[in-house]
Amino acid sequence: MKRIIYIAGPVTNNKHYKSNFKGAESRLRGRFPDCVILNPSIFPNGLQHAEYMQICKPMVEISTHVYFLRGWEKSKGANIEYRWAKKYNKEIEYEQIKQYYE
């Protein structure tokens, strides 16, 4: 089965959301070259939150995996996506914070 990964994370009030999602997409593509990435950060501006969520739900439904970016717990939309991921038995992965020590 082909791996289809939906990226979930904070968008509202996050001025760096596009680069955060794009970076995650790049890292995931490096790990899984043949996967399909569903990246909601590419949606156009101008819709209401509920309208964006209406678009995101079928994307989560068809995904095989949901990848949660750091800070997702504080995002209203990502919390909804988390509940969908659980409801539809998706494999869930969380972005890890790498710490380096000298």
N, C-alpha and C positions, 0 to 999 in steps of 0.2 A: 504494500500500500504506500502511496506517495505521502510524504510528510508535508502537511499544510500547517504553517505556523502563523497564528494571529498574535500581533504585538499589542499589549495593553499597558497603559501607563497614564500618568498625569498630563493633561493637555491644558485645561483651564487654568489661567494665572501662572502658566509656565512658559516664559518667553523663549526657552531653549528646547521646547518640545520637539520641533522638527529635527533638530540635530540629534537629540536623544534617541528618537525613533530611527532615524537614518543610521546612526552608529550601531544600534542594536540589529538593524536589518543587515548591515555589512558583516557584523560578527557572526550572526546566525548563518548567513550565506557562506561564510568561510568554513563553518563547522558542517553544514549540510548543503553542499553545492547543488544538489538536485531538488531541493525543497521549493515549495511555493510560499512566499511571504505575503501576508495580508497586513498592510501597514496603513492604519486609519489616519495617520498624520498628513496624508496627501489630499484629504478632502478639501474642497474649497471653503473659504470663509463665508459666513452669512446665514447659516442655519441655526436653529435653536438647539439646545442641548438634547432635548427629547428626539428631535429629528435625526441628529447624529447617531443617537443610540438605536433608532429604528434601522439605520443602515448597518450598524455594527453587529446587531444580533444575528442576522443570517451569516455574517462572516465568521462569527464564533461558532455557529452551528455547523458549518462545513469544515472547520479546521479540525486537525487531529491533535494539535498542541496549542497551548496558549502560553506566551512568554510575557511575564510581568516585569516591567521596568521598576527600578528603585523608586520608592515614593508612591507606589500604586495604592497603598493602604489609605492614603489621604485623599484619593481621587474618587469622587462620587461615581463617575462613569466606570472607572476600573473596578470598583467594588461591585457594580452591577455585572460587569463582564466576568468577574470572579465567580459570582453566583451562577451565571450561565455556564461557565466552564465546568463547575462542579455538577450542575444539573445534567449536562450532556456528557459527563464522564470523559472530559478532555484530559490529556496529559498536561500537567502544569509544571512550568519551570520558572524560577525567579532569577532575575539579574543579580549577580553576585558582586559585592564590593571587594575589589582587590586591595589588599593592604601590603605595602612594601616597607620593610625595615632595613635600615643601613647598619 
